[in-house]
Amino acid sequence: METVRIEKLCLKNFKNVHYGSFTMPSFLKKDFFSADILGIYGQNGSGKTAVIDAFNILQKIMSGEHLNEGSSNLINVESNDASIELGFSVGKDLYRYTLLFGKNDDKGKLKSELLEVRKKKEDGEGYERERAVLGYDYTEHEIRPESVFRKIVRANKKLELDLLVSARMAEKNESSFLFSPDGAYEILIGLPEEFRESISKPVEEIRSYAETNLIVFSTRDAGMDSNLMLNLTYRKEEKGELVKGNIPLSLKRPSVISMEDKKLLENMVKEMNTVLSAIVPHLVLGVYNAGEELTGEGKKGYLVEIVSLKNGKAIPLRYESEGIIKIISITNVLLCVYNNPSVCLIIDEFDASVFEYLLGELISIFSKGAKGQMIFTSHNLRILEMIDKDSVIFSTSNPDNRYIRLTNIKSTNNLRDVYIRSILLGGTKENIYEETDSQEIGLALRRAWRDGKE
């Protein structure tokens, strides 16, 4: 497999972002395989979580899944459609995938998708002019560009009907024409040899990346949810291929899992303990075996529970702090990001429930030594003292230009101080904080209390 790395993201009419784009630090520096960490900071409601939601849609669509329920609600209220544009490298070449979707009840409706490429020149100096690889217009029912479609058909006339039928299936199922088995995915990766390098290989590489190496954590996914469930995400090799998945475990009581998942869980805990004991002193996990029970499929299952081991005693994980549980839930993924250049972790509110000093140390370690990529949102300003200025973008109060980097930052400047000073005094090309009036807030609190009594 080729190494895939995210280059940039551009959003249009997505949630409260009329327009917003940013480029990853390694591509700014043209050091494409350096540690690549990007933090997103800004006022509440200024477009930080929009980035997480956009990657969530991309991950699902490029993995061949359907549009999320509720996708219509992610389109800006002033618009009828939204677009997400993802730039990334596959090996030496640069690709751009653009997805346009519109409103259709709650689920949303795909309107078009297009994959484009800029090939690295043979002399290694620069890139060729961008050209379209393949795409589909769901509104006009057309495979685009027409020239590529006709070239495929000339090579094998039978493929014309196959591709047109698969396109209609993708329409019906609200899934990707390029990446979904409901669409043309299996046809595209089986195209004649002359299309192997130009179409089949990149489509296969991108889908494989989305399935196994692009990991998106919303605030609901990291840590435990409201039902006291812990989802441990993993990547493993199965029959020579990488597979990504998760093991859902109840924190209320032992969970029933298969023998295969039990072995996987025990290996994960062993790996995590090596890291956890360095992050949280004296923290050691174990897998408590509570017996056997049939699974929902009528197969032999095992009742297991993750516990923390203290002075030789097993303590159920639910009695640990929320911060500890969050760190445990993402440790296996952090391990992958640190050691694999193709893995990218997207995580919302990385700082939630995590001790400020530890958070700063983790980010510092990853910004210096991680091989993979990580994009996170945060409110904790400690990180700004531990990270390079190019590794931070700030959301603004301008919906037409949502994401910026602070400029004219000297190496001796403290980015945290510069950010706070910019909030108080301005001076940035866009307003990064929509000012609130503390006196007005106090009056509003009094007024609401009085109105409630009346």
C-alpha positions as CSV (number, residue, x, y, z in Angstrom):
1,M,0.0,0.0,0.0
2,E,1.1,3.6,-0.7
3,T,1.4,6.0,2.1
4,V,-1.6,8.4,2.2
5,R,-1.4,11.7,4.0
6,I,-4.0,14.5,4.3
7,E,-2.9,17.8,2.7
8,K,-5.8,20.2,3.2
9,L,-9.5,20.5,3.8
10,C,-12.0,23.0,2.4
11,L,-15.6,23.5,3.5
12,K,-18.4,25.4,1.8
13,N,-21.8,26.0,3.4
14,F,-21.2,23.3,5.9
15,K,-22.9,24.0,9.3
16,N,-21.9,27.6,10.2
17,V,-19.0,27.7,7.8
18,H,-19.8,29.6,4.6
19,Y,-16.2,29.1,3.6
20,G,-13.2,27.8,5.5
21,S,-10.0,26.0,4.5
22,F,-6.7,25.0,6.0
23,T,-3.5,23.1,5.1
24,M,-1.6,20.6,7.2
25,P,1.7,21.8,8.7
26,S,3.9,19.3,6.9
27,F,2.6,20.4,3.5
28,L,3.2,24.1,4.4
29,K,6.8,23.2,5.2
30,K,7.0,20.8,2.2
31,D,8.4,18.2,4.6
32,F,5.6,15.7,3.8
33,F,6.5,12.9,6.2
34,S,7.4,14.9,9.3
35,A,5.3,14.8,12.5
36,D,2.0,16.4,11.5
37,I,-0.2,17.6,14.4
38,L,-2.8,20.3,13.9
39,G,-4.9,21.9,16.8
40,I,-8.0,23.9,16.1
41,Y,-8.8,26.7,18.7
42,G,-11.6,29.2,18.8
43,Q,-14.8,30.5,20.4
44,N,-17.7,28.2,21.1
45,G,-19.9,27.9,17.9
46,S,-17.2,29.2,15.6
47,G,-16.7,26.1,13.4
48,K,-14.3,23.8,15.2
49,T,-16.6,20.8,15.4
50,A,-17.6,21.3,11.7
51,V,-14.2,20.0,10.8
52,I,-14.8,16.8,12.8
53,D,-18.2,16.3,11.3
54,A,-16.8,16.8,7.8
55,F,-14.2,14.2,8.3
56,N,-16.8,11.9,9.7
57,I,-18.8,12.1,6.5
58,L,-15.7,11.7,4.3
59,Q,-14.6,8.7,6.3
60,K,-17.9,7.0,5.8
61,I,-18.4,7.9,2.1
62,M,-14.8,7.0,1.1
63,S,-15.2,3.7,3.0
64,G,-18.2,2.9,0.8
65,E,-20.9,3.5,3.5
66,H,-24.0,5.6,3.1
67,L,-24.6,9.2,4.1
68,N,-25.1,9.6,7.9
69,E,-28.6,10.1,9.3
70,G,-29.0,13.8,10.0
71,S,-26.7,14.8,7.2
72,S,-29.2,17.4,6.0
73,N,-28.8,19.2,9.3
74,L,-25.1,19.8,8.5
75,I,-25.9,22.0,5.5
76,N,-25.9,25.7,6.3
77,V,-29.4,27.0,6.9
78,E,-28.9,29.6,4.1
79,S,-27.9,27.1,1.5
80,N,-29.4,24.1,-0.3
81,D,-26.2,22.1,-0.5
82,A,-22.8,21.8,1.1
83,S,-19.4,20.7,-0.3
84,I,-16.4,19.1,1.4
85,E,-13.1,19.1,-0.5
86,L,-10.2,16.9,0.7
87,G,-6.7,17.2,-0.6
88,F,-4.3,14.4,0.1
89,S,-1.2,12.7,-1.2
90,V,-1.1,9.1,-2.3
91,G,2.6,8.2,-2.6
92,K,4.2,11.0,-4.6
93,D,1.0,12.3,-6.3
94,L,-1.5,14.8,-5.0
95,Y,-5.3,14.0,-5.2
96,R,-8.4,16.1,-4.5
97,Y,-11.8,14.6,-3.7
98,T,-14.8,16.9,-3.8
99,L,-18.2,15.8,-2.4
100,L,-21.4,17.8,-2.8
101,F,-24.5,16.9,-1.0
102,G,-27.9,18.5,-0.6
103,K,-31.0,18.5,1.6
104,N,-33.4,15.6,1.4
105,D,-35.5,15.0,4.5
106,D,-33.1,14.1,7.4
107,K,-30.6,11.9,5.6
108,G,-29.3,14.3,2.9
109,K,-28.7,13.5,-0.8
110,L,-25.5,13.1,-2.7
111,K,-25.3,15.5,-5.6
112,S,-21.9,15.0,-7.1
113,E,-18.4,13.6,-6.4
114,L,-15.2,14.0,-8.3
115,L,-11.6,12.7,-7.8
116,E,-8.8,14.7,-9.4
117,V,-5.0,14.3,-9.5
118,R,-1.8,16.2,-10.0
119,K,0.9,13.7,-10.9
120,K,4.5,14.2,-9.8
121,K,6.7,15.1,-12.8
122,E,9.1,12.5,-13.9
123,D,12.1,14.7,-13.1
124,G,10.8,15.1,-9.5
125,E,10.4,18.9,-9.9
126,G,6.9,20.0,-9.3
127,Y,3.6,18.5,-10.5
128,E,1.7,18.2,-13.7
129,R,-1.5,20.1,-14.4
130,E,-4.5,18.8,-12.4
131,R,-6.8,16.5,-14.3
132,A,-10.0,14.6,-13.5
133,V,-9.7,10.9,-12.6
134,L,-13.4,10.0,-12.4
135,G,-16.6,11.2,-10.8
136,Y,-20.4,11.2,-10.9
137,D,-23.1,13.8,-11.2
138,Y,-26.1,12.4,-9.2
139,T,-28.4,15.1,-10.5
140,E,-27.6,14.7,-14.2
141,H,-27.0,11.0,-13.9
142,E,-23.7,11.3,-15.7
143,I,-20.3,9.7,-15.2
144,R,-17.6,12.4,-15.5
145,P,-15.4,13.3,-17.3
146,E,-17.1,12.1,-20.4
147,S,-13.7,11.5,-22.1
148,V,-12.6,9.1,-19.4
149,F,-15.9,7.2,-19.4
150,R,-15.8,6.8,-23.2
151,K,-12.1,5.6,-23.1
152,I,-13.2,2.9,-20.6
153,V,-16.1,1.9,-22.8
154,R,-13.9,1.7,-25.9
155,A,-11.6,-0.7,-24.0
156,N,-14.5,-2.9,-23.0
157,K,-18.0,-2.2,-24.4
158,K,-19.7,-4.4,-21.7
159,L,-18.5,-2.0,-19.0
160,E,-20.8,0.8,-20.2
161,L,-24.0,-0.9,-19.0
162,D,-22.2,-2.2,-15.8
163,L,-21.1,1.3,-14.9
164,L,-24.4,2.9,-15.6
165,V,-26.3,0.3,-13.6
166,S,-23.9,0.7,-10.6
167,A,-24.2,4.5,-10.8
168,R,-28.0,4.2,-10.4
169,M,-27.5,1.8,-7.5
170,A,-25.3,4.3,-5.8
171,E,-28.0,7.0,-6.3
172,K,-30.6,4.7,-4.8
173,N,-28.5,3.9,-1.7
174,E,-27.1,7.4,-1.2
175,S,-23.6,6.0,-1.4
176,S,-20.4,6.8,-3.4
177,F,-20.2,5.8,-7.0
178,L,-16.4,5.6,-6.7
179,F,-16.0,3.8,-3.4
180,S,-19.1,1.8,-2.6
181,P,-19.8,-1.8,-3.6
182,D,-23.3,-0.6,-4.2
183,G,-21.7,1.6,-6.8
184,A,-18.9,1.0,-9.2
185,Y,-16.0,0.2,-6.7
186,E,-15.5,-3.5,-7.7
187,I,-15.8,-2.6,-11.4
188,L,-13.3,0.2,-11.1
189,I,-10.6,-1.8,-9.3
190,G,-11.1,-4.6,-11.9
191,L,-10.7,-2.3,-14.9
192,P,-8.3,-3.4,-17.8
193,E,-4.6,-3.0,-17.1
194,E,-4.3,0.3,-19.0
195,F,-6.5,1.9,-16.3
196,R,-4.7,0.3,-13.4
197,E,-2.4,3.2,-12.5
198,S,-4.8,6.1,-13.4
199,I,-8.1,4.8,-11.9
200,S,-8.1,1.4,-10.2
201,K,-5.1,1.8,-7.9
202,P,-5.9,5.3,-6.5
203,V,-9.6,4.4,-5.9
204,E,-8.5,1.2,-4.1
205,E,-5.8,3.0,-2.1
206,I,-8.1,5.8,-1.0
207,R,-10.9,3.4,0.1
208,S,-8.4,1.3,2.0
209,Y,-7.1,4.4,3.8
210,A,-10.5,5.5,4.8
211,E,-11.4,2.1,6.1
212,T,-8.3,1.4,8.1
213,N,-6.2,4.5,8.7
214,L,-8.6,7.5,8.9
215,I,-10.0,7.4,12.5
216,V,-12.6,9.9,13.6
217,F,-13.6,10.4,17.2
218,S,-16.5,12.8,18.1
219,T,-17.1,13.7,21.7
220,R,-19.4,10.6,21.9
221,D,-16.7,8.2,20.6
222,A,-13.8,9.0,23.0
223,G,-14.3,7.9,26.6
224,M,-17.5,6.4,27.9
225,D,-20.9,7.4,26.5
226,S,-24.1,8.2,28.5
227,N,-24.9,4.5,28.6
228,L,-21.6,3.7,30.3
229,M,-20.3,2.0,27.1
230,L,-16.6,2.0,26.2
231,N,-15.6,1.5,22.6
232,L,-12.1,0.3,22.1
233,T,-10.9,1.0,18.6
234,Y,-8.3,-1.3,17.1
235,R,-6.4,-1.9,13.9
236,K,-5.2,-5.5,13.2
237,E,-3.8,-7.6,10.4
238,E,-6.2,-10.2,9.1
239,K,-5.3,-12.5,6.2
240,G,-2.6,-10.1,5.1
241,E,-4.9,-7.1,5.2
242,L,-5.3,-4.3,7.8
243,V,-8.7,-4.2,9.4
244,K,-10.2,-1.5,11.7
245,G,-12.9,-2.1,14.2
246,N,-14.0,-1.6,17.7
247,I,-14.9,-3.8,20.7
248,P,-17.9,-2.3,22.6
249,L,-17.7,-3.0,26.4
250,S,-20.1,-2.2,29.1
251,L,-18.8,-0.5,32.1
252,K,-21.9,-1.5,34.2
253,R,-21.3,-5.2,34.0
254,P,-19.2,-7.9,32.2
255,S,-19.7,-8.0,28.4
256,V,-20.2,-11.1,26.2
257,I,-17.6,-11.3,23.4
258,S,-16.3,-14.0,21.1
259,M,-13.1,-16.0,21.7
260,E,-11.5,-14.0,18.8
261,D,-12.4,-10.7,20.4
262,K,-11.3,-11.9,23.8
263,K,-7.8,-12.7,22.4
264,L,-7.7,-9.4,20.6
265,L,-8.7,-7.5,23.8
266,E,-6.1,-9.3,25.9
267,N,-3.4,-8.3,23.3
268,M,-4.7,-4.7,23.2
269,V,-4.5,-4.4,27.0
270,K,-1.0,-5.8,27.0
271,E,0.1,-3.2,24.4
272,M,-1.8,-0.4,26.2
273,N,-0.2,-1.2,29.6
274,T,3.2,-0.4,28.1
275,V,2.1,3.1,27.2
276,L,-0.4,3.7,30.0
277,S,2.1,3.1,32.8
278,A,4.3,5.8,31.2
279,I,1.4,8.3,30.9
280,V,-0.4,7.6,34.2
281,P,2.0,6.2,36.8
282,H,0.9,3.0,38.5
283,L,-2.0,2.5,36.1
284,V,-2.2,-1.2,35.0
285,L,-5.2,-2.8,33.2
286,G,-6.3,-6.3,33.3
287,V,-9.1,-8.4,31.6
288,Y,-11.3,-10.0,34.2
289,N,-12.9,-13.3,33.1
290,A,-16.4,-13.7,34.6
291,G,-17.3,-17.0,33.0
292,E,-19.0,-18.1,29.8
293,E,-22.3,-17.3,28.1
294,L,-23.9,-17.8,24.7
295,T,-23.7,-14.8,22.3
296,G,-26.7,-13.4,20.5
297,E,-25.8,-15.7,17.6
298,G,-25.9,-18.8,19.8
299,K,-22.2,-19.3,19.8
300,K,-19.9,-19.8,22.8
301,G,-19.0,-16.4,24.3
302,Y,-17.0,-15.1,27.2
303,L,-18.0,-12.7,29.9
304,V,-15.2,-10.2,30.3
305,E,-14.6,-6.8,32.0
306,I,-11.7,-4.4,31.9
307,V,-10.4,-3.6,35.4
308,S,-7.6,-1.6,36.8
309,L,-5.1,-3.5,39.0
310,K,-4.1,-1.8,42.3
311,N,-2.1,-3.6,45.0
312,G,-3.1,-6.9,43.5
313,K,-6.8,-6.1,43.5
314,A,-9.0,-5.7,40.5
315,I,-11.2,-2.6,40.4
316,P,-13.9,-2.2,37.8
317,L,-13.0,0.5,35.3
318,R,-16.3,2.4,36.0
319,Y,-14.8,3.5,39.3
320,E,-11.9,5.3,37.5
321,S,-12.1,9.0,36.6
322,E,-13.6,10.1,33.3
323,G,-10.1,11.3,32.2
324,I,-8.5,7.9,32.8
325,I,-11.3,6.2,30.8
326,K,-10.8,8.6,27.9
327,I,-7.1,8.0,27.8
328,I,-7.7,4.3,27.8
329,S,-10.2,4.5,25.0
330,I,-7.8,6.2,22.6
331,T,-4.4,4.7,23.7
332,N,-4.4,2.0,21.0
333,V,-5.1,4.6,18.3
334,L,-2.4,7.0,19.7
335,L,0.0,4.1,19.5
336,C,-0.9,3.7,15.7
337,V,-0.6,7.4,15.0
338,Y,2.8,7.6,16.7
339,N,4.3,4.8,14.7
340,N,2.5,4.7,11.3
341,P,2.8,7.6,8.7
342,S,-0.5,6.6,7.0
343,V,-2.7,6.8,10.2
344,C,-4.6,10.0,10.8
345,L,-6.6,10.6,14.0
346,I,-9.3,13.2,14.0
347,I,-10.6,13.9,17.6
348,D,-13.0,16.5,19.0
349,E,-12.2,18.1,22.4
350,F,-9.0,16.2,22.9
351,D,-8.5,18.1,26.2
352,A,-11.8,17.1,27.8
353,S,-11.3,15.5,31.2
354,V,-7.5,15.3,30.7
355,F,-5.1,16.9,33.2
356,E,-3.7,20.1,31.6
357,Y,0.0,19.4,32.2
358,L,-0.3,15.8,30.9
359,L,-2.1,17.1,27.8
360,G,0.6,19.5,27.0
361,E,3.3,16.8,27.4
362,L,1.4,14.4,25.1
363,I,1.0,17.0,22.4
364,S,4.7,18.0,22.7
365,I,5.8,14.4,22.3
366,F,3.6,13.8,19.3
367,S,4.5,17.0,17.6
368,K,8.2,16.0,17.8
369,G,8.1,12.3,17.2
370,A,4.8,11.0,15.7
371,K,5.0,9.5,12.2
372,G,1.3,9.8,11.5
373,Q,-1.2,12.8,11.5
374,M,-3.5,14.1,14.2
375,I,-6.1,16.9,14.0
376,F,-7.9,17.9,17.2
377,T,-10.0,20.6,18.7
378,S,-9.3,22.0,22.1
379,H,-10.0,24.8,24.5
380,N,-7.0,24.2,26.7
381,L,-4.5,26.9,26.1
382,R,-1.6,25.0,27.7
383,I,-1.1,23.3,24.3
384,L,-0.3,26.6,22.7
385,E,2.9,26.8,24.7
386,M,4.0,23.3,23.6
387,I,3.4,23.4,19.9
388,D,4.8,25.1,16.8
389,K,2.7,28.1,15.4
390,D,2.1,26.3,12.1
391,S,0.5,23.5,14.0
392,V,-2.4,25.6,15.2
393,I,-5.3,27.2,13.3
394,F,-7.9,29.5,14.9
395,S,-11.6,29.7,14.0
396,T,-12.9,33.2,13.4
397,S,-16.2,35.0,13.8
398,N,-16.3,35.5,10.0
399,P,-18.3,32.6,8.4
400,D,-16.8,33.5,5.0
401,N,-13.2,32.9,6.3
402,R,-13.5,30.5,9.2
403,Y,-9.9,29.3,9.7
404,I,-6.7,31.3,9.9
405,R,-3.2,31.1,11.3
406,L,-1.7,33.9,13.3
407,T,1.0,35.7,11.4
408,N,4.2,37.6,12.4
409,I,4.8,35.2,15.3
410,K,8.5,35.2,16.3
411,S,10.2,32.1,17.6
412,T,10.6,33.9,21.0
413,N,6.9,34.7,21.2
414,N,4.6,32.7,23.5
415,L,1.7,31.6,21.2
416,R,-0.7,31.5,24.2
417,D,0.0,35.1,25.1
418,V,-0.2,36.2,21.5
419,Y,-3.6,34.5,21.2
420,I,-5.0,36.1,24.4
421,R,-3.6,39.5,23.4
422,S,-5.3,39.1,19.9
423,I,-8.6,38.4,21.6
424,L,-8.3,41.5,23.9
425,L,-6.8,43.9,21.4
426,G,-7.5,42.6,18.0
427,G,-4.9,43.1,15.2
428,T,-5.5,39.8,13.4
429,K,-6.8,39.8,9.8
430,E,-10.0,38.3,11.0
431,N,-11.8,38.8,14.3
432,I,-11.1,35.6,16.4
433,Y,-13.5,36.4,19.2
434,E,-16.9,37.9,19.0
435,E,-16.8,40.1,22.1
436,T,-19.1,39.5,25.0
437,D,-20.1,42.0,27.7
438,S,-19.6,40.7,31.2
439,Q,-21.9,43.4,32.7
440,E,-24.6,42.5,30.2
441,I,-24.3,38.8,31.1
442,G,-24.7,39.6,34.8
443,L,-27.8,41.7,34.1
444,A,-29.2,38.9,31.9
445,L,-28.8,36.4,34.7
446,R,-30.7,38.8,37.1
447,R,-33.4,39.5,34.6
448,A,-34.0,35.8,33.8
449,W,-34.3,35.0,37.5
450,R,-36.7,37.9,38.1
451,D,-38.8,37.0,35.0
452,G,-39.0,33.4,36.2
453,K,-40.4,34.4,39.6
454,E,-43.0,36.7,38.0
